[in-house]
C-alpha cells in the first residue's frame, strides 16, 4: 500500500486501547506497526525502509523498558531510556529546535480548579505547596511526590481534563511566560499529522512541501516518534487501580526531563477532549496539556524557578462572572480579529461543532486576557 494509505491505519489513532498484559500489548502493537511500515510500496517505500531497522530497535527498547519497570529494575529501565534518547533525540524533535517546542510570545496558558465552596486565590492556582506535597496525585506525566504545574492551551481543555465539572464550581487563571521562553519535550502527534498533511498536498504545493528535507528529516521523525506515543497514550484499563502500567513510560519520561535543565516540561495531548474538528496545525490545532515539574525543592512554599518563569492572573470564577455580568453569554462576539490567532471549533456533544469564541470558554478567555498577570512569590 502507499504511505498515504498506511497512515490512515487505526494504529495512528490515539489513545490506543489495551486488553491484555501491558508488555504483551506493546509487543502486539509494535509488531503490527512494523508489518504496516514494511508493506509500504511506491514513492516513499525506500525512505521508510531505510529507517525500518532503527524504528524496530526503538520498539524493542521501549518494550524492554516496560518489562524492566515491572520487574522492579527501575534504575536499569532509566539507563536504557537515557541511552535510547541519546540515539534518537535528533529525530524526535522538529528540525533545528533541539528537543523543544517554543510557544510564541503571545501565547497564554490556562489552569482551572473545581471548587467545593472554597474561594481560590492566585497561589491556589500554582503547584501544590511543598508543605503539602504528601497530597500530590499520581498522573500520567508526573514523578510520584514531586509537585508539578499542569497547564493547558485553552479553558476548554482544562474543563475536559477535570471531567466536565459544573461551570458554577470552576475557577480559571491565565498564565504567561515571564523572562523566559518555556521549552517542552514535544510528545504530541503533530509530526504524524503534519506528515499526512504534506502527503495530501497537490500540484505546486506538493513540490514545495515534499522536499528532500521532509523525506530525510520530518518523515523519519514521524515514524520514530510514534512507538513512544503508543506507549505514552495507551488508555488506562482500570482507572481505579493504584498502579497503572500505562503510566510507566510517561512517568519515566518526566524523570528524564527533570534531569535535563534545557527542558522546562512536557507538552502532551489531552486524550479526554473531543475538540478537534478542523485541524489547522497552528498553536491551537489540538487540546494540549503542559506539565512543568518543580526545580528548586524546599520545605515550604513554591518553586523559586517556576515562580520566576511564570506570571498569572487572579482566578476568575464562572459563578462570580455570571453574577457580575448575567448576560455575558449573549454578549459574546464571533469576531476573532482582535485575537493573536484563531481558535478551533469545539464539539461538546453529538449536535455538532461550534466556533470556539462563541462558547462560554471563549468568553472567559477574553476576560482573562484583559486581567493583570503578576509573578507569584516563592514563599
Secondary structure, DSSP 4 states (H G I P E B T S, - for coil): --HHHHTTSGGGSSSBP--S-HHHHHHHHHHHHHHHHHT--STTHHHHHHTHHHHHHHHHHHHHHHHHHHTT-HHHHHHHHHHHHHHHGGGSS-TTSSS-B---TT--EEEEEE-SS----GGGGSSPPGGGGGGPPP-SS--TT--EEEEESSHHHHHHHTTS--GGGEEEEEEEE-SS---EEEESTHHHHHHHHHHH--HHHHHHHS-HHIIIIIHHHHHHHHHHHHHHSBPPS-TT-SS-GGGHHHHHHHHHHHT-TT--EEEEE-SS----SS---STTSS-EEEEEE-SS--SSS--HHHHHHEEEPPPEEHHHHHHHTTTGGGG-----TTSSS---EEE-STT-EEEGGGSHHHHHHHHHHTS--EEPP--
